[in-house]
Amino acid sequence: MTTTQQKLDDRYGRRSPARTRWTLGIVGAIAAVVVVLFAWMTVAAAMDDVSADATGFHIVDQHSATISFQITAPPGRTVACALEAQDVEHGVVGWKIVEFAASEQHARAFEETIPTVAEATTGLVNSCWVT
């Protein structure tokens, strides 16, 4: 390479092909590691995913409500759920956290009674999680 060509390459930031390949290899390796980590985090989060559906509720009296619901959880894991009862204005009048022992069943149905401070008009499952 001539000195004029070298001066032009230095001036305009051109690199030799070997350096460019090396840089692309490093960038490619970093990108591959990021993709693998993202995939693992997605799979790990899905393994502990719990879903819950309220199937019904019954207002027992002014100070309690019963909620029927089912959960779908990973087999062999203990699950906890936050249940709530609401009044006409959707204010929370009762709240209860219940924990369910590990089971080999994937889907299970439950019925729980929640004590309330006022008359409830509905009951629902706020959320569930693996403990």
N, CA, C and O atoms as a GROMACS GRO file, in nm:
protein
  524
    1MET      N    1   0.085  -0.116   0.000
    1MET     CA    2   0.000   0.000   0.000
    1MET      C    3   0.091   0.124   0.000
    1MET      O    4   0.193   0.127   0.068
    2THR      N    5   0.052   0.222  -0.075
    2THR     CA    6   0.132   0.343  -0.082
    2THR      C    7   0.107   0.430   0.038
    2THR      O    8   0.006   0.414   0.108
    3THR      N    9   0.197   0.520   0.062
    3THR     CA   10   0.179   0.609   0.176
    3THR      C   11   0.059   0.702   0.153
    3THR      O   12  -0.008   0.740   0.248
    4THR      N   13   0.033   0.737   0.028
    4THR     CA   14  -0.083   0.821   0.000
    4THR      C   15  -0.212   0.745   0.034
    4THR      O   16  -0.304   0.800   0.096
    5GLN      N   17  -0.216   0.618  -0.006
    5GLN     CA   18  -0.334   0.536   0.026
    5GLN      C   19  -0.349   0.521   0.176
    5GLN      O   20  -0.461   0.529   0.227
    6GLN      N   21  -0.240   0.500   0.249
    6GLN     CA   22  -0.244   0.488   0.395
    6GLN      C   23  -0.294   0.616   0.458
    6GLN      O   24  -0.373   0.613   0.552
    7LYS      N   25  -0.249   0.730   0.407
    7LYS     CA   26  -0.294   0.858   0.461
    7LYS      C   27  -0.444   0.877   0.438
    7LYS      O   28  -0.515   0.926   0.526
    8LEU      N   29  -0.492   0.837   0.320
    8LEU     CA   30  -0.634   0.849   0.292
    8LEU      C   31  -0.717   0.756   0.382
    8LEU      O   32  -0.822   0.796   0.434
    9ASP      N   33  -0.669   0.634   0.401
    9ASP     CA   34  -0.739   0.540   0.489
    9ASP      C   35  -0.746   0.591   0.632
    9ASP      O   36  -0.850   0.582   0.696
   10ASP      N   37  -0.636   0.646   0.682
   10ASP     CA   38  -0.634   0.701   0.817
   10ASP      C   39  -0.728   0.820   0.828
   10ASP      O   40  -0.799   0.836   0.928
   11ARG      N   41  -0.728   0.903   0.726
   11ARG     CA   42  -0.807   1.025   0.728
   11ARG      C   43  -0.957   0.994   0.730
   11ARG      O   44  -1.033   1.058   0.803
   12TYR      N   45  -1.000   0.896   0.651
   12TYR     CA   46  -1.143   0.867   0.637
   12TYR      C   47  -1.189   0.746   0.718
   12TYR      O   48  -1.301   0.699   0.699
   13GLY      N   49  -1.106   0.696   0.806
   13GLY     CA   50  -1.146   0.590   0.898
   13GLY      C   51  -1.164   0.455   0.834
   13GLY      O   52  -1.237   0.371   0.887
   14ARG      N   53  -1.101   0.432   0.723
   14ARG     CA   54  -1.108   0.299   0.661
   14ARG      C   55  -1.022   0.203   0.740
   14ARG      O   56  -0.917   0.240   0.794
   15ARG      N   57  -1.068   0.078   0.747
   15ARG     CA   58  -0.992  -0.023   0.819
   15ARG      C   59  -0.951  -0.132   0.723
   15ARG      O   60  -1.005  -0.146   0.613
   16SER      N   61  -0.855  -0.207   0.766
   16SER     CA   62  -0.812  -0.320   0.684
   16SER      C   63  -0.918  -0.430   0.692
   16SER      O   64  -0.988  -0.437   0.793
   17PRO      N   65  -0.931  -0.515   0.591
   17PRO     CA   66  -1.032  -0.621   0.592
   17PRO      C   67  -1.019  -0.715   0.713
   17PRO      O   68  -1.121  -0.762   0.763
   18ALA      N   69  -0.900  -0.743   0.761
   18ALA     CA   70  -0.882  -0.833   0.875
   18ALA      C   71  -0.942  -0.772   1.001
   18ALA      O   72  -1.007  -0.842   1.078
   19ARG      N   73  -0.921  -0.645   1.023
   19ARG     CA   74  -0.976  -0.578   1.141
   19ARG      C   75  -1.128  -0.573   1.133
   19ARG      O   76  -1.195  -0.590   1.235
   20THR      N   77  -1.183  -0.551   1.015
   20THR     CA   78  -1.327  -0.547   0.998
   20THR      C   79  -1.389  -0.683   1.029
   20THR      O   80  -1.491  -0.690   1.096
   21ARG      N   81  -1.327  -0.791   0.979
   21ARG     CA   82  -1.378  -0.926   1.008
   21ARG      C   83  -1.372  -0.956   1.157
   21ARG      O   84  -1.465  -1.016   1.211
   22TRP      N   85  -1.267  -0.916   1.223
   22TRP     CA   86  -1.252  -0.938   1.366
   22TRP      C   87  -1.362  -0.865   1.444
   22TRP      O   88  -1.423  -0.921   1.535
   23THR      N   89  -1.387  -0.741   1.407
   23THR     CA   90  -1.491  -0.662   1.473
   23THR      C   91  -1.629  -0.724   1.450
   23THR      O   92  -1.709  -0.734   1.543
   24LEU      N   93  -1.658  -0.766   1.327
   24LEU     CA   94  -1.786  -0.829   1.298
   24LEU      C   95  -1.802  -0.960   1.376
   24LEU      O   96  -1.913  -0.992   1.420
   25GLY      N   97  -1.695  -1.034   1.392
   25GLY     CA   98  -1.701  -1.158   1.470
   25GLY      C   99  -1.736  -1.132   1.615
   25GLY      O  100  -1.816  -1.205   1.674
   26ILE      N  101  -1.676  -1.031   1.674
   26ILE     CA  102  -1.704  -0.996   1.814
   26ILE      C  103  -1.848  -0.950   1.830
   26ILE      O  104  -1.918  -0.992   1.922
   27VAL      N  105  -1.893  -0.863   1.740
   27VAL     CA  106  -2.031  -0.814   1.745
   27VAL      C  107  -2.129  -0.930   1.728
   27VAL      O  108  -2.230  -0.936   1.797
   28GLY      N  109  -2.100  -1.022   1.637
   28GLY     CA  110  -2.186  -1.138   1.616
   28GLY      C  111  -2.192  -1.227   1.739
   28GLY      O  112  -2.300  -1.277   1.774
   29ALA      N  113  -2.080  -1.248   1.804
   29ALA     CA  114  -2.077  -1.331   1.925
   29ALA      C  115  -2.157  -1.267   2.038
   29ALA      O  116  -2.230  -1.336   2.108
   30ILE      N  117  -2.144  -1.138   2.054
   30ILE     CA  118  -2.220  -1.068   2.158
   30ILE      C  119  -2.369  -1.076   2.129
   30ILE      O  120  -2.448  -1.098   2.221
   31ALA      N  121  -2.408  -1.059   2.004
   31ALA     CA  122  -2.550  -1.068   1.966
   31ALA      C  123  -2.604  -1.209   1.993
   31ALA      O  124  -2.716  -1.223   2.041
   32ALA      N  125  -2.525  -1.311   1.964
   32ALA     CA  126  -2.570  -1.448   1.989
   32ALA      C  127  -2.590  -1.473   2.138
   32ALA      O  128  -2.686  -1.539   2.177
   33VAL      N  129  -2.501  -1.422   2.222
   33VAL     CA  130  -2.514  -1.438   2.366
   33VAL      C  131  -2.640  -1.368   2.417
   33VAL      O  132  -2.711  -1.422   2.501
   34VAL      N  133  -2.667  -1.249   2.366
   34VAL     CA  134  -2.787  -1.175   2.407
   34VAL      C  135  -2.913  -1.251   2.368
   34VAL      O  136  -3.007  -1.260   2.448
   35VAL      N  137  -2.917  -1.307   2.248
   35VAL     CA  138  -3.034  -1.383   2.204
   35VAL      C  139  -3.054  -1.507   2.291
   35VAL      O  140  -3.167  -1.537   2.329
   36VAL      N  141  -2.948  -1.578   2.323
   36VAL     CA  142  -2.959  -1.697   2.407
   36VAL      C  143  -3.007  -1.660   2.548
   36VAL      O  144  -3.091  -1.730   2.604
   37LEU      N  145  -2.956  -1.552   2.605
   37LEU     CA  146  -3.001  -1.509   2.738
   37LEU      C  147  -3.148  -1.470   2.737
   37LEU      O  148  -3.223  -1.506   2.829
   38PHE      N  149  -3.191  -1.398   2.635
   38PHE     CA  150  -3.331  -1.358   2.624
   38PHE      C  151  -3.421  -1.481   2.611
   38PHE      O  152  -3.527  -1.487   2.674
   39ALA      N  153  -3.380  -1.578   2.532
   39ALA     CA  154  -3.458  -1.700   2.515
   39ALA      C  155  -3.469  -1.775   2.647
   39ALA      O  156  -3.576  -1.824   2.682
   40TRP      N  157  -3.359  -1.786   2.721
   40TRP     CA  158  -3.362  -1.855   2.850
   40TRP      C  159  -3.452  -1.784   2.950
   40TRP      O  160  -3.528  -1.850   3.022
   41MET      N  161  -3.446  -1.652   2.955
   41MET     CA  162  -3.531  -1.578   3.049
   41MET      C  163  -3.678  -1.597   3.014
   41MET      O  164  -3.762  -1.607   3.104
   42THR      N  165  -3.711  -1.603   2.886
   42THR     CA  166  -3.849  -1.624   2.844
   42THR      C  167  -3.897  -1.762   2.884
   42THR      O  168  -4.008  -1.776   2.936
   43VAL      N  169  -3.817  -1.864   2.861
   43VAL     CA  170  -3.854  -2.001   2.896
   43VAL      C  171  -3.864  -2.016   3.048
   43VAL      O  172  -3.958  -2.079   3.098
   44ALA      N  173  -3.770  -1.960   3.122
   44ALA     CA  174  -3.772  -1.970   3.268
   44ALA      C  175  -3.896  -1.903   3.326
   44ALA      O  176  -3.955  -1.955   3.421
   45ALA      N  177  -3.936  -1.789   3.272
   45ALA     CA  178  -4.056  -1.721   3.320
   45ALA      C  179  -4.182  -1.802   3.288
   45ALA      O  180  -4.275  -1.805   3.368
   46ALA      N  181  -4.185  -1.865   3.173
   46ALA     CA  182  -4.302  -1.943   3.135
   46ALA      C  183  -4.316  -2.070   3.220
   46ALA      O  184  -4.428  -2.118   3.240
   47MET      N  185  -4.206  -2.124   3.270
   47MET     CA  186  -4.213  -2.245   3.351
   47MET      C  187  -4.283  -2.219   3.484
   47MET      O  188  -4.342  -2.312   3.540
   48ASP      N  189  -4.279  -2.099   3.536
   48ASP     CA  190  -4.344  -2.065   3.663
   48ASP      C  191  -4.473  -1.986   3.643
   48ASP      O  192  -4.521  -1.923   3.737
   49ASP      N  193  -4.529  -1.989   3.524
   49ASP     CA  194  -4.649  -1.912   3.494
   49ASP      C  195  -4.772  -1.976   3.559
   49ASP      O  196  -4.792  -2.098   3.551
   50VAL      N  197  -4.852  -1.894   3.623
   50VAL     CA  198  -4.975  -1.939   3.688
   50VAL      C  199  -5.090  -1.855   3.633
   50VAL      O  200  -5.080  -1.732   3.628
   51SER      N  201  -5.198  -1.920   3.593
   51SER     CA  202  -5.316  -1.845   3.550
   51SER      C  203  -5.433  -1.884   3.639
   51SER      O  204  -5.442  -1.998   3.688
   52ALA      N  205  -5.522  -1.790   3.660
   52ALA     CA  206  -5.638  -1.814   3.746
   52ALA      C  207  -5.762  -1.755   3.680
   52ALA      O  208  -5.757  -1.647   3.620
   53ASP      N  209  -5.872  -1.826   3.693
   53ASP     CA  210  -6.000  -1.779   3.640
   53ASP      C  211  -6.107  -1.796   3.746
   53ASP      O  212  -6.125  -1.905   3.800
   54ALA      N  213  -6.177  -1.687   3.775
   54ALA     CA  214  -6.290  -1.695   3.868
   54ALA      C  215  -6.405  -1.761   3.793
   54ALA      O  216  -6.439  -1.721   3.682
   55THR      N  217  -6.465  -1.861   3.854
   55THR     CA  218  -6.576  -1.932   3.790
   55THR      C  219  -6.711  -1.896   3.852
   55THR      O  220  -6.815  -1.933   3.798
   56GLY      N  221  -6.709  -1.825   3.963
   56GLY     CA  222  -6.833  -1.782   4.025
   56GLY      C  223  -6.810  -1.724   4.162
   56GLY      O  224  -6.702  -1.736   4.219
   57PHE      N  225  -6.914  -1.661   4.216
   57PHE     CA  226  -6.907  -1.608   4.352
   57PHE      C  227  -7.047  -1.614   4.412
   57PHE      O  228  -7.148  -1.619   4.342
   58HIS      N  229  -7.048  -1.614   4.544
   58HIS     CA  230  -7.174  -1.619   4.617
   58HIS      C  231  -7.159  -1.530   4.740
   58HIS      O  232  -7.065  -1.546   4.818
   59ILE      N  233  -7.251  -1.437   4.755
   59ILE     CA  234  -7.249  -1.349   4.873
   59ILE      C  235  -7.320  -1.424   4.985
   59ILE      O  236  -7.442  -1.444   4.981
   60VAL      N  237  -7.244  -1.464   5.085
   60VAL     CA  238  -7.298  -1.543   5.196
   60VAL      C  239  -7.384  -1.455   5.286
   60VAL      O  240  -7.500  -1.487   5.313
   61ASP      N  241  -7.327  -1.344   5.332
   61ASP     CA  242  -7.400  -1.248   5.414
   61ASP      C  243  -7.326  -1.115   5.404
   61ASP      O  244  -7.242  -1.096   5.316
   62GLN      N  245  -7.359  -1.022   5.493
   62GLN     CA  246  -7.300  -0.888   5.487
   62GLN      C  247  -7.150  -0.890   5.518
   62GLN      O  248  -7.080  -0.795   5.486
   63HIS      N  249  -7.101  -0.996   5.579
   63HIS     CA  250  -6.961  -0.999   5.622
   63HIS      C  251  -6.879  -1.112   5.560
   63HIS      O  252  -6.771  -1.143   5.609
   64SER      N  253  -6.928  -1.173   5.453
   64SER     CA  254  -6.848  -1.276   5.386
   64SER      C  255  -6.900  -1.303   5.245
   64SER      O  256  -7.018  -1.288   5.215
   65ALA      N  257  -6.806  -1.345   5.160
   65ALA     CA  258  -6.837  -1.383   5.022
   65ALA      C  259  -6.754  -1.505   4.987
   65ALA      O  260  -6.642  -1.521   5.035
   66THR      N  261  -6.809  -1.591   4.905
   66THR     CA  262  -6.739  -1.712   4.862
   66THR      C  263  -6.706  -1.701   4.714
   66THR      O  264  -6.791  -1.665   4.633
   67ILE      N  265  -6.582  -1.732   4.680
   67ILE     CA  266  -6.536  -1.725   4.541
   67ILE      C  267  -6.498  -1.865   4.495
   67ILE      O  268  -6.426  -1.937   4.564
   68SER      N  269  -6.548  -1.903   4.379
   68SER     CA  270  -6.509  -2.028   4.314
   68SER      C  271  -6.413  -1.991   4.201
   68SER      O  272  -6.438  -1.898   4.126
   69PHE      N  273  -6.303  -2.065   4.191
   69PHE     CA  274  -6.205  -2.033   4.087
   69PHE      C  275  -6.122  -2.156   4.056
   69PHE      O  276  -6.120  -2.253   4.131
   70GLN      N  277  -6.052  -2.150   3.944
   70GLN     CA  278  -5.961  -2.257   3.908
   70GLN      C  279  -5.826  -2.196   3.873
   70GLN      O  280  -5.818  -2.085   3.821
   71ILE      N  281  -5.720  -2.272   3.903
   71ILE     CA  282  -5.586  -2.226   3.872
   71ILE      C  283  -5.518  -2.329   3.782
   71ILE      O  284  -5.544  -2.449   3.791
   72THR      N  285  -5.432  -2.280   3.697
   72THR     CA  286  -5.346  -2.365   3.615
   72THR      C  287  -5.204  -2.329   3.652
   72THR      O  288  -5.161  -2.215   3.632
   73ALA      N  289  -5.130  -2.426   3.706
   73ALA     CA  290  -4.996  -2.400   3.758
   73ALA      C  291  -4.903  -2.516   3.724
   73ALA      O  292  -4.949  -2.624   3.689
   74PRO      N  293  -4.772  -2.492   3.733
   74PRO     CA  294  -4.679  -2.601   3.708
   74PRO      C  295  -4.695  -2.712   3.813
   74PRO      O  296  -4.705  -2.682   3.932
   75PRO      N  297  -4.698  -2.838   3.771
   75PRO     CA  298  -4.710  -2.948   3.868
   75PRO      C  299  -4.592  -2.948   3.966
   75PRO      O  300  -4.479  -2.919   3.929
   76GLY      N  301  -4.623  -2.982   4.090
   76GLY     CA  302  -4.519  -2.993   4.191
   76GLY      C  303  -4.475  -2.862   4.252
   76GLY      O  304  -4.374  -2.858   4.322
   77ARG      N  305  -4.548  -2.753   4.227
   77ARG     CA  306  -4.509  -2.622   4.282
   77ARG      C  307  -4.620  -2.568   4.371
   77ARG      O  308  -4.738  -2.582   4.340
   78THR      N  309  -4.582  -2.507   4.483
   78THR     CA  310  -4.677  -2.443   4.573
   78THR      C  311  -4.722  -2.311   4.511
   78THR      O  312  -4.641  -2.238   4.455
   79VAL      N  313  -4.852  -2.282   4.522
   79VAL     CA  314  -4.910  -2.162   4.460
   79VAL      C  315  -4.982  -2.080   4.566
   79VAL      O  316  -5.046  -2.136   4.655
   80ALA      N  317  -4.972  -1.949   4.555
   80ALA     CA  318  -5.048  -1.858   4.641
   80ALA      C  319  -5.133  -1.768   4.552
   80ALA      O  320  -5.093  -1.732   4.442
   81CYS      N  321  -5.252  -1.732   4.602
   81CYS     CA  322  -5.343  -1.645   4.526
   81CYS      C  323  -5.397  -1.535   4.617
   81CYS      O  324  -5.422  -1.557   4.736
   82ALA      N  325  -5.414  -1.417   4.559
   82ALA     CA  326  -5.476  -1.305   4.629
   82ALA      C  327  -5.620  -1.295   4.579
   82ALA      O  328  -5.644  -1.274   4.460
   83LEU      N  329  -5.714  -1.310   4.671
   83LEU     CA  330  -5.857  -1.303   4.638
   83LEU      C  331  -5.914  -1.175   4.696
   83LEU      O  332  -5.870  -1.127   4.800
   84GLU      N  333  -6.012  -1.119   4.627
   84GLU     CA  334  -6.074  -0.997   4.680
   84GLU      C  335  -6.223  -0.995   4.654
   84GLU      O  336  -6.273  -1.054   4.558
   85ALA      N  337  -6.292  -0.924   4.742
   85ALA     CA  338  -6.436  -0.900   4.727
   85ALA      C  339  -6.454  -0.749   4.712
   85ALA      O  340  -6.388  -0.670   4.780
   86GLN      N  341  -6.544  -0.710   4.621
   86GLN     CA  342  -6.566  -0.569   4.594
   86GLN      C  343  -6.712  -0.532   4.616
   86GLN      O  344  -6.801  -0.617   4.610
   87ASP      N  345  -6.735  -0.402   4.644
   87ASP     CA  346  -6.872  -0.353   4.662
   87ASP      C  347  -6.924  -0.296   4.530
   87ASP      O  348  -6.862  -0.312   4.426
   88VAL      N  349  -7.039  -0.230   4.536
   88VAL     CA  350  -7.103  -0.175   4.417
   88VAL      C  351  -7.014  -0.077   4.342
   88VAL      O  352  -7.016  -0.073   4.219
   89GLU      N  353  -6.936   0.000   4.414
   89GLU     CA  354  -6.849   0.102   4.352
   89GLU      C  355  -6.710   0.048   4.320
   89GLU      O  356  -6.618   0.126   4.297
   90HIS      N  357  -6.694  -0.084   4.320
   90HIS     CA  358  -6.567  -0.152   4.292
   90HIS      C  359  -6.459  -0.122   4.395
   90HIS      O  360  -6.340  -0.133   4.366
   91GLY      N  361  -6.501  -0.084   4.514
   91GLY     CA  362  -6.407  -0.069   4.624
   91GLY      C  363  -6.381  -0.205   4.687
   91GLY      O  364  -6.473  -0.287   4.697
   92VAL      N  365  -6.259  -0.230   4.729
   92VAL     CA  366  -6.225  -0.358   4.791
   92VAL      C  367  -6.278  -0.360   4.934
   92VAL      O  368  -6.239  -0.276   5.016
   93VAL      N  369  -6.366  -0.456   4.964
   93VAL     CA  370  -6.423  -0.468   5.098
   93VAL      C  371  -6.375  -0.595   5.168
   93VAL      O  372  -6.404  -0.616   5.286
   94GLY      N  373  -6.301  -0.679   5.096
   94GLY     CA  374  -6.245  -0.800   5.155
   94GLY      C  375  -6.125  -0.846   5.074
   94GLY      O  376  -6.122  -0.835   4.951
   95TRP      N  377  -6.026  -0.899   5.145
   95TRP     CA  378  -5.900  -0.939   5.081
   95TRP      C  379  -5.846  -1.059   5.156
   95TRP      O  380  -5.846  -1.062   5.279
   96LYS      N  381  -5.798  -1.158   5.082
   96LYS     CA  382  -5.744  -1.276   5.146
   96LYS      C  383  -5.638  -1.338   5.056
   96LYS      O  384  -5.657  -1.350   4.935
   97ILE      N  385  -5.526  -1.378   5.116
   97ILE     CA  386  -5.422  -1.451   5.042
   97ILE      C  387  -5.425  -1.594   5.090
   97ILE      O  388  -5.413  -1.621   5.210
   98VAL      N  389  -5.441  -1.686   4.996
   98VAL     CA  390  -5.446  -1.828   5.029
   98VAL      C  391  -5.330  -1.899   4.959
   98VAL      O  392  -5.290  -1.863   4.848
   99GLU      N  393  -5.278  -2.000   5.026
   99GLU     CA  394  -5.166  -2.077   4.970
   99GLU      C  395  -5.213  -2.221   4.951
   99GLU      O  396  -5.277  -2.280   5.038
  100PHE      N  397  -5.179  -2.277   4.835
  100PHE     CA  398  -5.219  -2.413   4.802
  100PHE      C  399  -5.095  -2.500   4.791
  100PHE      O  400  -4.996  -2.462   4.729
  101ALA      N  401  -5.101  -2.616   4.852
  101ALA     CA  402  -4.988  -2.709   4.852
  101ALA      C  403  -4.960  -2.758   4.710
  101ALA      O  404  -5.046  -2.756   4.622
  102ALA      N  405  -4.838  -2.802   4.691
  102ALA     CA  406  -4.798  -2.855   4.560
  102ALA      C  407  -4.882  -2.977   4.526
  102ALA      O  408  -4.920  -3.056   4.612
  103SER      N  409  -4.909  -2.992   4.397
  103SER     CA  410  -4.987  -3.104   4.348
  103SER      C  411  -4.932  -3.146   4.213
  103SER      O  412  -4.869  -3.067   4.143
  104GLU      N  413  -4.955  -3.271   4.178
  104GLU     CA  414  -4.911  -3.318   4.047
  104GLU      C  415  -5.011  -3.284   3.937
  104GLU      O  416  -4.984  -3.306   3.819
  105GLN      N  417  -5.126  -3.229   3.976
  105GLN     CA  418  -5.226  -3.187   3.877
  105GLN      C  419  -5.189  -3.051   3.820
  105GLN      O  420  -5.140  -2.964   3.891
  106HIS      N  421  -5.213  -3.036   3.691
  106HIS     CA  422  -5.183  -2.909   3.623
  106HIS      C  423  -5.291  -2.804   3.650
  106HIS      O  424  -5.260  -2.686   3.670
  107ALA      N  425  -5.417  -2.847   3.652
  107ALA     CA  426  -5.530  -2.756   3.676
  107ALA      C  427  -5.610  -2.806   3.795
  107ALA      O  428  -5.636  -2.925   3.809
  108ARG      N  429  -5.649  -2.711   3.882
  108ARG     CA  430  -5.726  -2.746   4.001
  108ARG      C  431  -5.832  -2.641   4.026
  108ARG      O  432  -5.816  -2.525   3.987
  109ALA      N  433  -5.942  -2.681   4.089
  109ALA     CA  434  -6.052  -2.590   4.122
  109ALA      C  435  -6.062  -2.577   4.274
  109ALA      O  436  -6.041  -2.672   4.348
  110PHE      N  437  -6.097  -2.455   4.318
  110PHE     CA  438  -6.107  -2.426   4.461
  110PHE      C  439  -6.228  -2.337   4.488
  110PHE      O  440  -6.284  -2.277   4.397
  111GLU      N  441  -6.265  -2.332   4.616
  111GLU     CA  442  -6.369  -2.241   4.663
  111GLU      C  443  -6.322  -2.188   4.798
  111GLU      O  444  -6.292  -2.266   4.888
  112GLU      N  445  -6.317  -2.057   4.811
  112GLU     CA  446  -6.268  -1.994   4.934
  112GLU      C  447  -6.368  -1.887   4.980
  112GLU      O  448  -6.430  -1.820   4.898
  113THR      N  449  -6.382  -1.872   5.110
  113THR     CA  450  -6.467  -1.769   5.169
  113THR      C  451  -6.380  -1.656   5.218
  113THR      O  452  -6.279  -1.677   5.285
  114ILE      N  453  -6.419  -1.533   5.183
  114ILE     CA  454  -6.344  -1.413   5.220
  114ILE      C  455  -6.425  -1.333   5.320
  114ILE      O  456  -6.542  -1.303   5.294
  115PRO      N  457  -6.367  -1.298   5.434
  115PRO     CA  458  -6.437  -1.209   5.526
  115PRO      C  459  -6.438  -1.067   5.469
  115PRO      O  460  -6.340  -1.024   5.408
  116THR      N  461  -6.548  -0.995   5.487
  116THR     CA  462  -6.560  -0.860   5.433
  116THR      C  463  -6.598  -0.761   5.543
  116THR      O  464  -6.653  -0.799   5.646
  117VAL      N  465  -6.568  -0.633   5.519
  117VAL     CA  466  -6.602  -0.528   5.615
  117VAL      C  467  -6.736  -0.463   5.580
  117VAL      O  468  -6.792  -0.390   5.662
  118ALA      N  469  -6.786  -0.490   5.460
  118ALA     CA  470  -6.916  -0.439   5.417
  118ALA      C  471  -6.972  -0.541   5.318
  118ALA      O  472  -6.904  -0.636   5.280
  119GLU      N  473  -7.096  -0.520   5.278
  119GLU     CA  474  -7.157  -0.616   5.185
  119GLU      C  475  -7.089  -0.609   5.049
  119GLU      O  476  -7.075  -0.501   4.991
  120ALA      N  477  -7.047  -0.723   5.000
  120ALA     CA  478  -6.981  -0.732   4.870
  120ALA      C  479  -7.084  -0.758   4.762
  120ALA      O  480  -7.192  -0.811   4.788
  121THR      N  481  -7.050  -0.719   4.639
  121THR     CA  482  -7.136  -0.749   4.525
  121THR      C  483  -7.066  -0.839   4.423
  121THR      O  484  -7.130  -0.890   4.331
  122THR      N  485  -6.937  -0.858   4.439
  122THR     CA  486  -6.862  -0.946   4.349
  122THR      C  487  -6.737  -0.998   4.419
  122THR      O  488  -6.690  -0.940   4.518
  123GLY      N  489  -6.685  -1.106   4.367
  123GLY     CA  490  -6.560  -1.162   4.417
  123GLY      C  491  -6.474  -1.202   4.299
  123GLY      O  492  -6.525  -1.248   4.196
  124LEU      N  493  -6.344  -1.187   4.312
  124LEU     CA  494  -6.254  -1.219   4.202
  124LEU      C  495  -6.117  -1.259   4.251
  124LEU      O  496  -6.081  -1.236   4.366
  125VAL      N  497  -6.040  -1.319   4.161
  125VAL     CA  498  -5.900  -1.354   4.189
  125VAL      C  499  -5.815  -1.241   4.136
  125VAL      O  500  -5.813  -1.214   4.016
  126ASN      N  501  -5.744  -1.173   4.226
  126ASN     CA  502  -5.658  -1.062   4.185
  126ASN      C  503  -5.536  -1.111   4.111
  126ASN      O  504  -5.507  -1.063   4.001
  127SER      N  505  -5.463  -1.207   4.168
  127SER     CA  506  -5.346  -1.264   4.103
  127SER      C  507  -5.304  -1.392   4.175
  127SER      O  508  -5.342  -1.416   4.289
  128CYS      N  509  -5.223  -1.472   4.105
  128CYS     CA  510  -5.167  -1.594   4.162
  128CYS      C  511  -5.019  -1.602   4.122
  128CYS      O  512  -4.979  -1.547   4.019
  129TRP      N  513  -4.939  -1.670   4.205
  129TRP     CA  514  -4.796  -1.680   4.176
  129TRP      C  515  -4.741  -1.806   4.241
  129TRP      O  516  -4.800  -1.861   4.335
  130VAL      N  517  -4.628  -1.850   4.189
  130VAL     CA  518  -4.558  -1.966   4.245
  130VAL      C  519  -4.477  -1.919   4.365
  130VAL      O  520  -4.407  -1.818   4.357
  131THR      N  521  -4.487  -1.992   4.477
  131THR     CA  522  -4.411  -1.953   4.596
  131THR      C  523  -4.288  -2.038   4.613
  131THR      O  524  -4.212  -2.020   4.708
   0.00000   0.00000   0.00000
